[in-house]
Amino acid sequence: QVQLVESGGGLVQAGGSLRLSCAASRSISSINAMGWYRQAPGKARELVAVITIDGGTNYADSVKGRFTISRDNAENMVTLQMNSLKPEDTAVYYCNVRNNFLKNYWGQGTQVTVSS
């Protein structure tokens, strides 16, 4: 059963923009935080941005001012708007949802490639 469905991603030139979306299944209850992580080849997975149920946000320093995370609680959806993309943003991006019981759910990942 697919519980997180990601869309967006792709290939873009440096300075361009992309938008990632993730829809969480209604089978996931008591959702608290929703966010995005990324993993580049040979590197550990890292937090990109997270947004809590009350709208609080946290961003990696490397994306502050360029990326914006938002969520639609009614639709169980989280979106990451990525502007001024850099080659170092190239990675597989994973949607993450955590519920009130600290259980984590992960999307299948979507590739973002930024060419120089």
C-alpha positions, 0 to 999 in steps of 0.5 A, spaced: 500 500 500 503 506 497 502 511 503 506 517 500 505 519 493 510 524 490 510 528 484 515 533 481 522 533 480 526 532 474 532 536 470 533 543 471 538 548 469 542 552 475 538 558 477 531 555 475 525 552 479 522 546 481 516 544 485 515 537 489 509 535 492 507 529 496 500 527 498 499 522 504 494 517 504 488 517 509 490 511 512 496 515 516 492 518 522 495 523 527 500 526 522 504 531 525 510 533 521 511 533 514 517 534 510 523 533 505 529 530 506 534 529 500 540 524 499 546 525 494 550 520 491 555 518 496 552 522 502 548 521 508 540 523 507 539 530 510 533 534 512 531 539 507 525 542 510 520 540 515 513 543 517 509 542 523 501 541 524 501 548 527 505 551 521 512 551 524 518 551 519 525 549 519 530 549 513 537 546 512 542 552 512 543 551 505 536 552 502 534 558 506 531 563 502 531 559 496 526 553 498 519 554 501 515 548 504 508 549 505 502 544 507 495 543 506 492 539 512 485 538 509 488 534 503 494 531 507 499 534 502 506 538 503 509 542 497 516 544 497 517 550 492 525 550 490 527 556 487 534 559 485 537 551 484 544 550 484 548 544 482 549 542 489 541 541 490 542 535 485 539 529 489 534 524 490 528 528 494 524 524 499 517 526 502 517 524 510 511 524 514 511 523 522 505 522 526 504 523 533 506 517 535 513 518 532 512 513 527 515 515 520 513 514 513 517 515 507 516 516 500 519 512 494 524 518 492 524 523 486 530 525 482 532 532 482 538 534 477 540 541 477 545 542 471 550 547 471 
